[in-house]
Amino acid sequence: MYKVLDKDIIENEILPHLSVAKRGFKTKSCLIEIVNCIIYKLKTGIQWEFLPVESLFSKVVLSYKTVFGHFRKWCKKGDWHCCWVLLLSTHKTKLDLSSADIDGSHTPALKGGEEVAYQGRKSKKTTNALYFTDSMGIPLALSNPVAGNRHDLYNIESSLDELFATLRQAEISVDGLFINADAGFDSKEFREACFKHGIIANVDFNDRNGGDNDNKILDELLYKERYTIERTNAWLDSFRTLLNRFDTTVSSWKAFNYIAFMVILLKKIFKIKKSR
């Protein structure tokens, strides 16, 4: 059976945080294998209707429609986000918050949908979201996606509130945290929003702001560590469903991102455990 995560990891780390039916109809198949099917879809980018269910289920084989139904049910209930918050809270000691990084990412949206618009630089319709990582590049939080014709600073205060709310729900303090950001975030609004959360913004200077950098500070050695979030973008692109957005709903798109976050974190953690 194809697997990205071991069966025991799915059973112990993910399943306890997903809602299951307490009465009425209950699935006859293994929930672990249903989650494995969803991760397979995330990793390969295959269309739901071509999901090789015969190879992914060991006993009772479900149709792709049933697997999709479980995925959407958990999306609508917000279970994927809740699962991610609880995983963060459980494994927060494995994170490295000596510094953090933030970056925006435009994803081609090939089927259109919610929060999608034409983006001139990409010459196609895209959706844009902010990603927040620790200094090792482990993704921690995702802002609500906005239409691709919006730049990274669009509604930045609200976006940061959402990012840091995820961390606070996981009982991770951001007070005094250093955060690296590229020149696209060089603005008064971004710095003030970070200051409101007790965060020290280490932002590269943007020459288009007129060179008024006398009152700004840039730690160049710390800023060089920002390459880790670029590496994280490459990790996320290895999940083919995230490389191009086919989901028309924001809830599905965010859910796939959170599942990718889980896979990256869990593979990192259990790799460390096995090496000891």
N, C-alpha and C positions, 0 to 999 in steps of 0.2 A: 504493500500500500504506500503510495506517494505521501511523503510527510515533510513539512518544513520544521515543525516542532514535534518532539516526542509525545506519545500518547499520554504518558504520566504527567508531563508538564501541562498539557491542555486540561487534563482532569483536575489537577491540583491548583493551577494558577488562574485559569480562565473560567471554567464551568461554574465554580461556586458563586461567581458574580453575575451570572446570566439567569434571568427569570425562567422558570419552568412551570408548566401547567400543574395546578394542585387539584383540579377536578375537571371533569369532562374528558375530551379526547386527549390521549397522550401518545406521542410518537412511539412506534414499535421499534424504531431504529436506535442506534447508539448516538447520543448527543455529542460524544467526543468526535465521532466520524462526521457528523454534520458540521461541527466547527472546523474540522480538517478540510472539508469540502470548500468552505468559505475561504479558508486560507489558501487553498489551491487556486481558487478563482482569483484571489488577490495577487498571488505570486505570478501566475501565468498570463493573466489578462484575458483568459478564454471567455467567450460569451456564455451566459448562463445555460442556454439551450444545448450547448455542446459539452457541458460538464460531463466527464466520463464517470458517471455514478457507479457503473458496474465494477469499475476498478477501485473506487474509493470507499465502497461499503463492503464489509466482510460477510454480513448475514442478510438482514432485511435491506433491500435496495430501494432507496427513495428516488422519486423523480426530481429533476432539477427544479421544478416549480415548488416542490415542498421545501427544498433546501433554501431557495430564494425566499419563500414565505417565512421561514425561521429567521433568516437574516433581516428581513424588513420588520418583523415583529420586534426584534431586539433593537433595531434602529429607532422605531417609533417610541419605544419605552425609554430610550436613552441609556440602554444597558451597556453599550460599548464604551461610552464616555465614563459611566460609573465604574466599569471594570478597570479602565485605564487609571482612574483616580485611585482606586483601591490598590492596584498593583504598584503605583508610584509610592503610596503611603507605606506599603509593606516593605518595599525594597529601597527606600530613600537613602539608606546608609551606603548603598552601592554607587550613588551618584557623586559626581565631583562638581561642586558649586563654588570652587575657588574663583570661577568666572563663568559667564554664560554668553550665548550668542543669539542674535535675532536676524532673520532675513525674510524677504518676501519671495514668493515663487508663483510665477504665472504658468498655469497648466492648460494646454489646448483642450477645449471642450468640444468634442467632435459631434455630439448629439444635441448641443444647446442645453437648455434647461434653466434652472434657478441660478441667479447670480452669475450670468454669463453675458459677455459683450465683446464686441470686436476690439482687438488691441493692435494698433498700427505697427509696433515694433516686431510683433510675432506674425503679423499679416494673417491673423485668423482670430476666431473667437476664443477667449480664454477666461479662466476664473483665477482670482488672485487671493492668496492667504499668507499670513505671517506664521513662521515656524520659530519655536524657541527651544534651544538645546543647552545641555550642560557643557562643560569644557572638554568632555570626551566625545561630544557629538551625539550623545543619546537624546533623541527628541523628547521633549517634556510637555509641550502644549501647542495648540493650534488655534488661530483666531477664526472667527466665522468668515467663510469665503465671501468675497465681493466680486462684482462684475469686473472683467479684465481691463476695462477702460479706466479703472481707478488705479492710482499709484499707491505705493506702500504707505505713504503718510495719510491716506484718506481715512478720516475718522479715527485717527491714531489713538486718542485717549480711550475710546471705547474698546478698541482692539487690544490695547495693553491691559485694560481692566479684565477682559475675558481671559487673556493668557495667564495673568497672575492669579485670577480666581481659581483656575484649575490647580495651580500649585498650592494655594492656601487650603483648598478642599483636601489636598493630600497632606496637609499639615507640614508643608515645606515653606520655611520663612524666606522671603526675598529681601528683607531689610539689610542694607549694606552690600548688596550684591553688585559686582561689576559686570556690565553688559556691553559686549562689542557689537557695533553696527556699522555698516558701510556708509559711504557719503550720501546715499539716497535718504538717510534718516537724519541728516544734519539740518535740524530745524529747532526753533525755539519751542514749538509745541511738543516735539518728542522729548526733549530734555526736561521740560517742565512736567510732563506726564510721568517720566521715570522718577523724577525727584519726589513727586507726590507719593510714590510707592516706596520711597527710601532707597531707590536704586541709583547707582552711579553710572552714568552713560559715557562710554568710551567710543566716541563717534568720529569717523574719519571726516576731514574737512571737505566741503563741497565748494569748488572754485566758483561755481555759478552763484554762490551767495555773496559775491563781491569781495572775498578775501578778508572779511571782518572776523578774524579768528583770535583777536587779542585777549578776549575774555573766555576763551575755550581751552580746554586741556585735552591732549591726546597722548596716551601712554602707548608709544609705538611698539614696544616689546609685547605688551599685552594684546595689542591689536593684531599682531602677527599670528596669534593663536586662533584667529577667526577662521582659518582654513578648515577647522573641524566641521563647521556647519556646511561648508561646500562639500565636504566628504559625506555628510549626512544626506545632502540632496542626492548624491550618487547612490547611497544606500536605498533611499526611498524610490529612486527611479528603477531599481532592480525589481520592484513590485510593479509588474506591467500594468496593472489596473490603475496605478497612480501616475504612470508616465503620460497617459492620455486619459482625460475624463470622458467616460461614456454615460455615467450616472446623471440623470436629469434632476435628481433631488439633492439638496444640500445635506440632508440627514444621511443618505447613503454615502456620499462623498466623504463626509467627516468620519463616518463609521469605518470606512476602509483605511483612512489615515490612522485612526486610533488602533486598529488591529495591526497595522504595520509597526506602529510604535511598540506594541506589546511584543511582537516577534523580535524586534531589534533588542529590546531590553532583556527579554528572557533568554535569548541566545547568548547575550553578553554575560549575564549572571551565571548561567549554568555552565558556560565555558570556563569561567573563573573557578567554579566549584570543582569541576572535574580535574583541573590542573593542580589542585592542592594534594 
